[in-house]
Amino acid sequence: MSNAPMFEIDPQAFWQDPYPTLKRMRAEAPIAYVPQLGATLITRRDAIFENEKKIEVFSSDQPDGLMTVLMGQNMMRKDGADHAAERKAIFPTVSPKTVRDVWKAQFEAATRDVLERVRPLGATDLVAEIARPISGEALKAMTGLTNMAWQEMDRVSQGMIDGCANYAGDPKVEAHCHDCTASIDAHIDARLPALRAAPDPSLLSVMLEAGLPMEAIRANVKLAISGGQNEPRDAIAGAVWALLTHPDQLALVRDGAATWQQVFEEYARWISPIGMSPRRVAQPYETQGVRFEPEDRVFLMFGSGNRDEAVFARPDVFDITQDCGPAISFGAGPHFCAGAWAARCLIAEVALPMIFDTLPGLHLDGAAPFGGWAFRGPLRVPVAW
């Protein structure tokens, strides 16, 4: 077991707002074992950036990890040649060219439909009625599961997210996760005949065409849903909330002094939708005086690294003019998020500008509570226009 110093946390307070605790950890024990999480946390940006690339030590291959057990071994839980092969197989779906030439128009059409549906209401919950369907419709198209309602897409994504963060071992959470993965498998099975007869650029189709084994196809579709629904949903709703609570920042965009892309990148740094990525220690290793032993569990705390005082000028402030280039919101190294280009397009090029253009006078209509540390976002954002 690692000889890292022990750092106690309050799990409930950590879920409600992890940033004060992470700030203390960076100052007092930047690499520390947290017994409440059963893992050693690496919290400083440069240490995360350096060590995430050392796949021979900090391995993504976690046979007993929650994601592998619940969803199958997807490419995120593979290293080296195995990971590279599956990443290459899915590239035709997520490449910048495909995002530009295929998906962007579909994102725009679906977002327009969502906003036209809610505009007459004059008020709604931004998370539930705008961000969820925008994200869900985009993910239906990209995965190829066009037979799944966006509501089901959101349900199964959240169920898998909850399952993968179920470190307390709640049997109800695990059972719900199994129900969600069974739903995905059934929808995959129903789509196979049509996609084999008429291939398209969707994830399911390109993996079929690449000849990946069916178990890998299923696992990677589940991976795409777990990461492709909740995080864009949370980033869309969270970024709108950030702009509405920082009108000076919104004015910069409206005046052309800043871009929607800057809004998205800064929000993803400030409140990281993906706050953590787990690793398994594969061989003895020592860094910064901390020794790791094989099978130790390590959490790379992206959300903490994105607020590192040693890297960012104003780490705790939402400021779209500051340099967020060093942010690790999408990870680093070989496991850099494959869906990054699609996320940037959906959120920065489509959802944010269309929301503000379509809903004149948009403003907050109540409190917007946030939750989570492994995955973080607003639970609801009441708005009116």
Stockholm file with secondary structure:
# STOCKHOLM 1.0

chainA/1-385         MSNAPMFEIDPQAFWQDPYPTLKRMRAEAPIAYVPQLGATLITRRDAIFENEKKIEVFSSDQPDGLMTVLMGQNMMRKDGADHAAERKAIFPTVSPKTVRDVWKAQFEAATRDVLERVRPLGATDLVAEIARPISGEALKAMTGLTNMAWQEMDRVSQGMIDGCANYAGDPKVEAHCHDCTASIDAHIDARLPALRAAPDPSLLSVMLEAGLPMEAIRANVKLAISGGQNEPRDAIAGAVWALLTHPDQLALVRDGAATWQQVFEEYARWISPIGMSPRRVAQPYETQGVRFEPEDRVFLMFGSGNRDEAVFARPDVFDITQDCGPAISFGAGPHFCAGAWAARCLIAEVALPMIFDTLPGLHLDGAAPFGGWAFRGPLRVPVAW
#=GR chainA/1-385 SS CCCCCBCCCCHHHHHHCCHHHHHHHHHHCSEEEETTTTEEEECCHHHHHHHHTCTTTEESCCTTSHHHHHHCCCGGGCCHHHHHHHHHHHHHHHSHHHIIIIIHHHHHHHHHHHHHHHGGGSEEEHIIIIIHHHHHHHHHHHHSCTTSCHHHHHHHHHHHHHHHTCTTCCHHHHHHHHHHHHHHHHHHHHHHHHHHHSCCSSHHHHHHHHTCCHHHHHHHHHHHHHHHTHHHHHHHHHHHHHHHHCHHHHHHHHTTSSCHHHHHHHHHHHTCSBCCEEEEECSCEEETTEEECTTCEEEECHHHHTTCTTTCSSTTSCCTTSCCTTCCTTCCGGGSCTTHHHHHIIIIIIIHHHHHHHSTTCEECSCCCEECSSBCEESCCEEEC
#=GC SS_cons         CCCCCBCCCCHHHHHHCCHHHHHHHHHHCSEEEETTTTEEEECCHHHHHHHHTCTTTEESCCTTSHHHHHHCCCGGGCCHHHHHHHHHHHHHHHSHHHIIIIIHHHHHHHHHHHHHHHGGGSEEEHIIIIIHHHHHHHHHHHHSCTTSCHHHHHHHHHHHHHHHTCTTCCHHHHHHHHHHHHHHHHHHHHHHHHHHHSCCSSHHHHHHHHTCCHHHHHHHHHHHHHHHTHHHHHHHHHHHHHHHHCHHHHHHHHTTSSCHHHHHHHHHHHTCSBCCEEEEECSCEEETTEEECTTCEEEECHHHHTTCTTTCSSTTSCCTTSCCTTCCTTCCGGGSCTTHHHHHIIIIIIIHHHHHHHSTTCEECSCCCEECSSBCEESCCEEEC
//
